[in-house]
Structure formats: structure tokens, C-alpha cells
């Protein structure tokens, strides 16, 4: 099999420092101390792919778009070109994919987020060559991504057919302002496999009683630090606590006041005490609790907190399982298993994190 591989080296950088994306914000992300996320996820995917399919013929693009990583894990790739500048952009992604097509690639495997997916799909337009994403962006709405880097490798090594799936994206400026309106950017061929995520769908159903129950718990534990994640369900909790929270950010609350608003990873860590609880809602249609839309909730944060999952009944009715993708495989494994998700003021439902 001939696999074209590329990595968007800046994908996801803005997440943990509270920028909710990296489009047009690379310099600001770096100024806030952001570290690249995608290269390590590229390494995980390629290492797993080399273990499963060491004889795969890899087509790559020059650094920092993945060629060196492929060589580091044991491949001897065919490098087809170089980025146009040290700071890569959408044009480099499209140029790489066009070169892969010209070299008869059977699959384009990429590391990035929805923006990268849209660029890959644009370059593949009119072709039946499938694409498969290793998720590394802050917002990952499209159904062209595997659940994890290792899952992407498994799919790439074993798929036998493809189907058309949606590539979604949101305007990052609107997203930072709290407006989440995913738009269809393309329809592309994607390998058929169980290890792919679904498109994000908005959950329905009233969450008022659920929010009242969480707010009651918060008031009853004034010494506890509450890390309140993004999303409309947790947003209802913030309203019950009488403050206007960040709709797509993380707010930290303790003893009747907001300790940190729209907090970065470091601000959350600084605000934590001895007793901490993360309140999160899974992404509708996908089931991700961590790893999509909330990178501020890093492994370092998660390890210091209890976990409270909240969701409307309608949302959970559409989910068979919950998922995590924290960038830390050991933590992901520790989080897997049966958990109780709050669906009402007092009611809870058992659901499995897989």
C-alpha cells in the first residue's frame, strides 16, 4: 500500500493556552508558551503503523511536515517535496496532497484538525483516493478522523473499502466569540471502520433539572474547586450559579466566586486546591469527554480532579459509549470503564468509556 503522510505542525497549539484554535494565532500561542501537539501524535500514529504494516510505502513531505518522524520510527519514506517556508500553511498541505496523488497514493493519512481536513479534501476533490485524519486540532467536528492516533494506524493498515463522509469546520473567530456553527466544507472518501468518530451533532433535551442538581452540589461543597468545562449543558450549570461563563471555554469556580474565567491549562492548575472536580459534558454524536474542544483540561489537570459527567437524556440516547483522547495513553486507559453520567437532578445513567 502507498500511503501519503503529512502533519500540520501547528495544529492544536492554541488549545491549552485558551485560544480555541491556531488559525491566525500561532505567534500569540507561542507567546503564551504553547507547545506543538501534532508532532507527538504523528509519532504515535506512525509508530503504530510501522508495527502493523512495516512494508507500507510511505510518501512524505519535508520537515516540519512529518518526513523525519517517519524515518525516526523505522520507515524509509519517499520524500516528494518541501514546504515553501518555515511556517507552513494551507498551501503546503494542498501541494503535498497533490504530489501524493501524482505518485499514486492509495490513502492520504494526515495529522491536524478540521482546517487541515478541509485543505486535504480540497486537494482530493474529484479523486476517489480516501483520506484519514489523526486528530490533533482543538475542534474536531469532521467524521474523517480516527478516534486516536493508534486507531488511525489500525484503520490505515487494515481497511478494505471507503465511503463518503462529511468534512466540517467552524469559523475560529466566531468560535472564540462563543458561536458554534459547524459548516459542511466537503464530502470526501474515508476508510470504512468502527474506529472512526462521527460528525458532531448538537444534543437536545432540557437540562434545567440536571443543572440544578450540579449547582446544589457546588453550593454544598464550598471548599471544593469546580472546573467547569465548555458546552451548553455545563453553561446551564454556570447560569444556575449566577455567572455568565465562557460558552466554549473552561471556568474555575470556588466558594461562590469565579476564580478563573476562560482559563488556560496553567491558570487552571494554579487555581486547583486539595479537593477538585471537573464537570464536563460529552460531545453530542461523538461521545468525547476529553480530547475534543477542551484541551485546557490536560492530563495534568485531569489527574488532580474527580470527574463529573453531565448530559441530557436525549444526548446519551444517541451515544452508545463515551470516549477520551487526552494525549496520554496511560491516562486514557485509566479513565476507561463504566462511569455514572448525571442526567437529572438526582438521576444518573451508567455508560462506558472505551
Secondary structure, DSSP 8 states (H G I E B T S, - for coil): -EEEEEE-TTTTTTTTTT-S--TT-HHHHHHTT----HHHHHHHHHHHHHHH-TT-EEEE--TTSSHHHHHHTT---EE----SSSS--HHHHHHHHHHHHHTT-SEEEEEE-HHHHHHHHHHHTT---EEEEEE-SS----TTBBSSHHHHHHHHHH---EEEEEEEE--HHHHHTT----EEEEEEEEE--TTB--------S--HHHHHHHHHHHHH-TTSEEEE-SSHHHHHHHHHTTS---TTS-EEEETTEEEESS--HHHHHHH--SSEEEEE---TTT-EEESSS-TTS-HHHHTTSEEEEE--HHHHHT-S-BEE--S-HHHHHHH-EEEEEE-SSS-EEEEEE-
